[in-house]
Amino acid sequence: MSDYDYINYETLDDGRIARITLARPKSRNAQNRGLLVELDAAFLRAEADDTVRVVILCGAGPSFSAGHDLGTADSEREKQAGPDQHVTYQCNGATLTGAESRTRQEWHYYFQNTLRWRNLRKTTIAQVHGNVFSAGLMLMWACDLIVAAENTVFADVVGTRLGMCGVEYFAHPWELGPRKAKELLLTGDTLDADDAYRLGMVAKVFPDDQLAERTEAYARRIARVPTMAALLIKESVNQAVDAMGFTAALNACFTLHELNHAHWAEVSGGKTYIGTAEYGMDDWRAAPPLRHAARSDA
């Protein structure tokens, strides 16, 4: 797959570094189905290329990713029957009914793909900037290393704005620690790049105007590591985390996520699968600005 609608794929340094760019800047790189399927194809393309040693994932425009696409024209069009419908809305549970349809679809396109990217046979670096919200965290957390611009803001607002218990790839306790994960999910408060660095979630913080250049230099350092050693370093750490229960916990929390969807579907009589103002949630469109976790007074 060489042509994409929602991402850009390029190689640097005679093919040793692949760079995948989310290319929906007007939508803050919100993740519609087409983007996710193309992203999967691009990651697998880099994995299959024996010249590629490091993969950089970044976003065009003002933000890395604002999360799942909840209603842009692209997202609505690809769901509807007709010539523009995305093929994935005709398989993997899409033609079924009830909670089974959503569970199968989200397992394939939100959960299992993210887990697959986490286990890619190449070293991956998320280069993030601007807003990294909710499902944007999933893309970032699937990567081995994260570098951030100084202006980066991290938050998961699905609890406070959509009545959901986090996103499908629930790495929050592992990335943030259990109490900080609870706090941020219950309040929707934000972390900045320095906070993320102190937590160990972010490896490097770069000036905004040097982010791309310095990420490339960082990738070149890593690309010098012999490929077998790099793979076994990644696999050793991933297996250690898995021995502590990481993947088992992800699977369990995905099921809880789908239960949360089923709750809203039952409450609303099938009209919605997330919390809305009609069913007791505060209207997110009238929500106050997000508050920094450490500087929030309540």
C-alpha positions, 0 to 999 in steps of 0.5 A: 500500500503506497498511497494513503489518504490520511497519513504520509509515509517516508524514509530517511537515512537511506531507509534506516528510519521510517517516518509515519505522519498522521495527516488530518491536521484540520481535524487535529488528527482525530482517528477515523477508521480510514486513518487507523487502517492506513496506520496499521498498513504503514506500521506493517510496511515498516516492519516488513522492510529489513532496511528500517531500524527505527519508526517515528510516529508524528502528527501534522498540524497543531496537535499530535492527535485529539483522539477518536473521531466522533463525528467529522464528515470523513468519519460519518461518510465512511460509516454509511452504506454506499460507495464511500463506505469503508470496507471495515464497516462490512466485516469483523462484527460490523454486520452484527447487532447489539453489543457484539457488533461494537465489541468486535469492531473495537477489538479489531480497530482500537484494541488489537491493532494498538497491541500489535503496534506495541509489539512491532519488531522495530523500535518505535518513537512517538514524536508528540506535540500540542494536544494528546487527548484520550485515544491519542494516548493509545497511539503514543503509548504503543510506541517504545519511546516518547519525545515531546515538544515543550508545548505538549498537553496530555489528558484523558477526558472520556470519563468527565465528558463521555462517561467512559472508563478510559480508552480501549487500550487501558495502559493508564496505571502502567504509564501514570501509576495507579493513583495518578491514573485515577485522578486524571480520569476522574477529573480530566485534568492535564499533564504538561511535557515536564510532568510526563518527563518526571513520570518517566512517560516521556524520554525527552522534551525538546523545544517546539521549533526543534522537535522534528530535527532533534527527534531525527537525531535521537532516532539515528542514535538508536538506529546504530544499535545492532538490530538483534540487540535492539529487538531483544532489548525491546522484547526483554522489557516487554516480556518483563512487563507482560510477566507483571500482568500488562497484557492480561490487564489490557484484555480485562480492561477492554471488556470493562470498556465494552461493558461501559458502552453497553451501559449507555446503550441500555440507559439510552434505549440504544440511542447512544453508546456514550454518555451525553447531556440527555442522559445525565452528563455535563454537556462537553460543548459547554465544558470549562477549559481543562485544568493542569493537574498540579495547579488545579485548586479543586 
